[in-house]
Structure formats: structure tokens, C-alpha cells
């Protein structure tokens, strides 16, 4: 039950803000929006304002924005009067249409920034110090005489107070003796330590962990951290995707079953962990929708680009064929992802 509730919560956030992106771009561009629907199935609540019907439906696993003149709606009369050309999606410039299409995925990414920022603002950020918190028994540091509570102040006589710089030097110097200077009881002591290469972490380690404390930050710093985190995760997704395409790492994707399982696991760890997972998934959804696959937003943008190059719209028959290809491709991805989910969840491979 927790997994189901968490999945609906996460999916609702992703869908709502994606469609809200299309909605606000269309409204700002002067496009007539007939309906902004959250969910599918029977209508639960709704009202109409400024010629737009706002609806909440029973099944919260989707949503849509219906605009005047959008593809596939040219012959549908939603209102009694004729819609002026300046209020039709298909009569807007290619740039405005591309913006309306693209703002859905970009709103997903922006949502991630906001979620991360709220997490950092409420929960604070972890700050790693150069104070040693633990020393692994019989590890290189322990054998050299380094103790918990020592503060590393220099490596090879070079003064350092940044724990990341200290860790980088240790990680890169496996098998090489280092002179590590620590501060203990207001006294500087030198120790000679040789980092040992760790097969699991693929780096040199001396068997220590640094002390970490949580620092509260203001909302502006939190927004900056949220943006940096979103950019970092986006870069990581790109690099992992390239490695999968080039065969450097196995292809690992998750379908609905896998996402539901991960959502449930995140929910068990607490609400903030669920929000963190939601933010990461929102980045994935945004980037996925920008792929140049017909029926996705990225595919729609490609069709608009083709229209720009041709100087005229594509014929309806060609668009339908392109969409059919796109749907087939998405179905193949869905089947493959579901197959991987079944192996991972039920066969445990």
C-alpha cells in the first residue's frame, strides 16, 4: 500500500508540472486553452474560467492540455464561436510553438531544482571537515598511528584544509608513501602512510572517514545548491547514457514496475528521501521527453524543425506515419524495460 500511495504521489507531481509547463507557455503566448486536465477517467472536480476548463479526474496517472489548433484537433469544435487565428496553436510562429512544446520537459527539470532547494533549505547541507571521524582497524592510517579526532592539516608538507583535495591526493597515490601532518591537542605530528588500492572503490584508501556536520542555509543559497545539484545529475545522466550507447556499461533501464519498486523503497526511508527520488526522476522524465522520438515533445520539436526547413507543414498522412513509428518505438522500450524489471525484481538478476 505504501508503494502504491508513494507511486501515485510521485507520478502526480511529475505529470502535473509537466502539463503545467505546456499550459503556462500556451497561455502566455495567447493560445486558447480549452482544457487543463489532471488525471484520466471520470471527472471528480472542475470549473471553467477564462474559456478554460480545469478538471481533476479519478485516475491520477496522467493529464493533458487541450489547445485550439493543436495537431489532431483541427476539425474539433470545442466552442460555439470560431477561434481567432491569433489564438490557435497552429497559427503561431514556429518558435512559439517549439517553446510551448519544450516547456513541459523543462518544467520537469525546473521542478527538480525547486524540490532539491526545498530539501536543502529544510534539511540543511552536509559539510565535510578535515577532522578524522573514524579510523579502520589495521588499515594504513591505523597502522601508522593516526587516531580519530586528529585533524589533517598538510599532505607532503603542503598545507591543506579542503577534505576533497586531501581525499583526491590519497585516492591517486596508492602504493606511494605520503607524509600526512595532523593536528592533535594543538601539536603537529607527521605520519608516513601508504594508501592501499581498493578493488571495490577503484582508488587508493588509507582507512579513514572525515567528520560531517549539517549546516543550515538560507533560501537563496538553497536555490543555488538546488540548481547545482540538478545540473550535476543531468551531466551524470548524459555521461551514463553515452557509456551505455557505446557499450562501456550494460544497458540498465527501469520501467513502471522498477520505478514503482524504487518509489516504495524511497518512501520507506522517509518523506525527504521520497522527495529526493522524485526530483531525480523528474530530471529523467524531462530529458526523456526531449528525445527526438515522435509522440514525445522532442519528436514534436523535430517535426516543427522539418516544417521550418520545408517552408510548409507536413501532410497529415506523413505525420500519422511518423507518430506510428514513434509509438512502436516507445512500446519496444516499454517491453524491454518491463522485461528488465521482471528480471531484477522477481528473478533477482
C-alpha positions in Angstrom: 0.0 0.0 0.0 2.9 2.4 0.8 4.4 1.7 -2.6 1.1 2.4 -4.4 0.5 5.7 -2.5 4.1 6.8 -3.0 4.0 6.0 -6.7 0.8 7.9 -7.2 2.2 10.9 -5.2 5.4 10.9 -7.3 3.8 10.4 -10.6 1.2 13.1 -9.9 3.9 15.6 -9.2 5.8 14.7 -12.4 2.6 14.8 -14.6 1.1 18.0 -13.1 4.2 20.2 -13.5 4.9 18.8 -17.0 1.5 19.7 -18.2 1.6 22.9 -16.3 4.6 23.9 -18.3 2.7 23.4 -21.6 -0.2 25.3 -20.1 1.6 28.4 -18.9 3.5 28.7 -22.1 0.3 28.4 -24.2 -1.5 31.0 -22.0 1.4 33.4 -22.1 1.6 33.0 -25.9 -2.1 33.8 -26.3 -3.2 30.3 -27.4 -6.7 29.3 -26.5 -6.6 26.5 -24.0 -9.8 24.5 -23.9 -8.9 22.2 -21.1 -6.3 21.6 -18.4 -6.9 18.1 -17.1 -5.1 16.3 -14.3 -5.7 12.6 -14.4 -7.8 10.4 -16.7 -11.2 8.8 -16.4 -14.4 10.2 -14.8 -14.3 13.8 -13.7 -14.2 14.4 -9.9 -13.9 18.2 -9.7 -13.8 21.0 -12.2 -14.6 24.6 -13.1 -14.3 26.9 -16.1 -12.5 30.2 -16.1 -11.5 32.5 -18.9 -12.6 29.9 -21.5 -10.5 27.2 -20.0 -12.0 24.1 -18.2 -9.9 22.9 -15.3 -10.6 19.3 -14.4 -9.4 16.7 -11.8 -10.2 13.2 -12.9 -10.4 9.9 -11.0 -7.2 8.2 -12.2 -4.2 10.4 -11.2 -1.8 8.7 -13.7 -1.7 11.3 -16.4 -3.0 14.5 -17.7 -3.2 16.7 -20.7 -3.6 20.3 -22.1 -6.0 20.7 -25.0 -5.3 23.8 -27.1 -7.1 25.3 -30.1 -5.4 24.3 -33.4 -3.1 21.7 -31.9 -2.2 18.7 -34.0 -5.1 16.3 -34.3 -7.6 18.9 -33.1 -8.1 20.9 -36.3 -11.6 19.7 -37.0 -12.8 19.5 -33.5 -15.1 22.4 -32.4 -14.8 22.8 -28.7 -16.7 26.1 -28.5 -19.5 27.6 -30.4 -17.7 30.6 -31.9 -14.8 30.4 -34.3 -11.4 30.7 -32.6 -9.4 33.7 -34.0 -6.2 32.8 -35.8 -4.1 34.6 -33.2 -5.4 32.2 -30.6 -4.6 29.0 -32.5 -1.5 26.9 -31.7 -1.0 26.0 -35.4 -1.1 29.7 -36.4 1.7 30.7 -34.0 5.3 31.1 -35.2 7.5 28.0 -35.1 9.5 29.5 -32.3 6.4 30.0 -30.1 5.1 26.5 -30.9 8.5 25.0 -30.0 8.5 26.9 -26.7 5.1 25.6 -25.8 6.1 22.1 -26.5 9.5 22.3 -24.8 8.3 24.0 -21.6 6.8 20.7 -20.4 10.1 18.9 -20.2 11.9 22.0 -19.0 9.3 22.4 -16.3 10.1 18.9 -15.1 13.8 19.9 -14.8 12.8 23.2 -13.1 10.7 21.2 -10.7 13.8 19.2 -9.7 15.6 22.5 -8.9 12.7 23.6 -6.6 12.5 20.2 -4.9 16.2 20.0 -4.2 16.2 23.6 -3.0 13.4 22.9 -0.5 15.2 19.8 0.8 18.4 21.8 1.3 16.5 24.7 2.9 14.6 22.4 5.3 17.3 19.8 6.0 20.5 21.8 5.6 23.5 20.6 3.7 26.3 18.2 4.8 29.7 19.8 5.3 32.7 17.5 5.3 35.6 18.7 7.5 39.2 17.6 7.6 38.7 16.2 11.1 39.1 12.4 11.1 35.9 10.7 12.4 36.8 7.0 12.2 39.9 5.0 11.6 39.6 1.5 10.1 41.2 -1.1 12.3 44.5 -2.4 10.8 44.2 0.0 7.9 47.2 2.0 6.7 46.2 5.0 8.8 45.7 2.9 11.9 49.0 1.1 11.4 50.7 4.5 11.1 49.3 5.7 14.4 46.6 8.2 13.2 43.7 8.4 15.6 40.0 9.5 15.5 39.8 13.2 16.3 43.1 14.1 14.5 42.8 16.9 12.0 44.7 16.6 8.7 46.4 20.0 8.0 49.0 19.0 5.4 50.0 16.3 2.9 53.6 16.1 1.8 54.3 19.3 3.6 51.6 21.1 1.5 49.1 22.8 3.8 45.5 21.7 3.1 42.2 22.2 4.8 39.9 21.1 2.0 38.9 17.4 2.6 38.1 16.9 -1.1 41.7 17.9 -2.0 43.1 15.6 0.7 40.9 12.7 -0.5 41.9 13.2 -4.1 45.6 13.0 -3.4 45.2 9.9 -1.3 43.0 8.3 -3.9 45.5 8.9 -6.7 48.6 7.8 -4.8 48.0 4.2 -4.0 51.3 2.4 -3.3 53.1 5.6 -2.7 54.2 6.8 0.8 52.6 10.1 1.9 53.6 12.3 4.7 50.4 13.3 6.4 50.6 16.0 9.0 47.8 16.1 11.6 46.9 18.5 14.5 46.4 16.7 17.8 46.0 18.5 21.1 47.4 21.7 19.5 50.5 19.8 18.3 51.5 19.0 14.7 52.5 15.4 14.2 53.8 13.8 11.0 52.8 10.3 9.9 54.0 8.3 6.9 51.2 6.4 5.3 51.0 4.3 2.1 47.4 4.3 0.6 46.2 0.8 -0.3 44.4 0.2 -3.6 40.8 -0.9 -3.1 39.3 -3.1 -5.8 35.7 -2.1 -5.0 36.2 1.7 -5.0 38.9 1.6 -7.7 41.1 4.0 -5.8 43.7 4.3 -3.0 42.5 4.4 0.5 44.1 4.8 4.0 41.1 3.7 6.0 39.6 6.9 7.4 36.4 8.8 7.3 36.0 12.5 7.8 33.7 14.2 10.2 30.5 15.6 8.7 28.1 18.2 10.2 24.8 19.6 8.9 24.8 23.3 8.1 21.5 25.3 7.8 21.4 27.7 4.8 19.1 30.5 3.6 16.6 30.1 0.8 18.9 31.8 -1.8 21.8 29.5 -1.0 19.4 26.6 -1.2 18.2 27.6 -4.6 21.9 27.8 -5.8 22.5 24.3 -4.3 19.3 23.0 -6.0 20.5 24.3 -9.4 24.0 22.9 -9.0 22.6 19.5 -7.9 20.2 19.4 -10.9 23.0 20.3 -13.3 25.3 17.7 -11.8 22.7 14.9 -12.0 21.8 15.9 -15.6 25.5 15.7 -16.6 25.7 12.3 -14.9 22.7 11.0 -16.8 24.2 12.2 -20.1 27.5 10.5 -19.3 25.9 7.2 -18.3 23.7 7.2 -21.4 26.7 7.7 -23.6 28.5 4.9 -21.8 25.5 2.6 -22.3 25.3 3.5 -26.0 29.0 2.9 -26.6 28.8 -0.4 -24.7 31.1 0.7 -21.8 28.5 -0.3 -19.3 25.5 -2.7 -19.5 22.1 -1.2 -20.6 20.1 -0.6 -17.4 16.7 1.0 -17.7 13.6 0.8 -15.4 10.0 0.5 -16.5 6.8 1.1 -14.4 7.4 -1.9 -12.2 11.0 -0.9 -11.4 10.1 2.8 -10.8 7.2 1.7 -8.5 9.6 -0.6 -6.6 12.2 2.2 -6.2 9.5 4.7 -5.2 8.4 2.3 -2.4 11.9 1.8 -1.2 12.5 5.6 -1.1 9.2 6.1 0.8 10.3 3.6 3.4 13.4 5.8 4.1 11.3 8.8 4.8 9.5 11.7 3.1 12.6 13.7 2.3 14.1 10.7 0.6 11.0 10.3 -1.4 11.2 13.9 -2.4 14.8 13.5 -3.4 13.9 10.5 -5.5 11.1 12.5 -7.1 13.5 15.3 -8.1 15.9 12.8 -9.7 13.0 11.0 -11.5 11.7 14.4 -12.7 15.1 15.1 -14.4 14.9 11.7 -16.1 11.3 12.4 -17.3 12.2 15.8 -18.6 15.3 14.6 -20.5 13.4 11.5 -21.8 10.6 13.7 -23.2 13.2 15.8 -25.1 14.4 12.8 -27.0 13.8 13.2 -30.8 11.2 10.4 -30.8 7.8 11.1 -32.4 4.9 11.4 -29.9 7.4 12.8 -27.3 7.9 16.5 -27.0 11.4 16.2 -28.6 9.9 14.5 -31.6 7.3 17.3 -31.9 10.1 19.8 -31.9 11.8 17.9 -34.7 8.6 17.9 -36.8 8.5 21.7 -36.3 12.1 22.0 -37.4 11.3 19.9 -40.5 8.4 22.3 -41.2 10.8 25.2 -40.9 13.2 23.7 -43.4 10.4 22.8 -45.9 8.7 26.1 -45.6 5.3 24.4 -45.1 3.7 21.9 -42.7 4.0 18.2 -43.2 1.0 16.4 -44.6 -1.3 14.7 -42.1 -0.6 11.3 -43.6 3.1 11.7 -43.1 2.6 13.0 -39.5 0.4 10.0 -38.7 3.1 7.6 -40.1 5.8 9.3 -38.1 3.7 9.1 -34.9 3.0 5.4 -35.6 6.8 4.8 -35.8 7.3 6.7 -32.6 4.5 4.8 -30.7 6.1 1.5 -31.9 9.5 2.5 -30.7 8.0 3.6 -27.3 6.2 0.2 -27.0 9.5 -1.6 -27.7 11.3 0.4 -25.0 8.4 -0.3 -22.6 8.5 -4.0 -23.2 12.3 -4.1 -22.8 12.2 -2.1 -19.6 9.4 -4.3 -18.2 11.4 -7.4 -19.0 14.4 -5.9 -17.2 12.1 -5.0 -14.2 10.9 -8.6 -14.0 14.4 -10.0 -14.0 15.5 -7.5 -11.4 12.5 -7.9 -9.1 11.3 -11.4 -9.4 14.3 -13.4 -10.8 16.7 -11.2 -8.8 19.3 -10.9 -11.6 
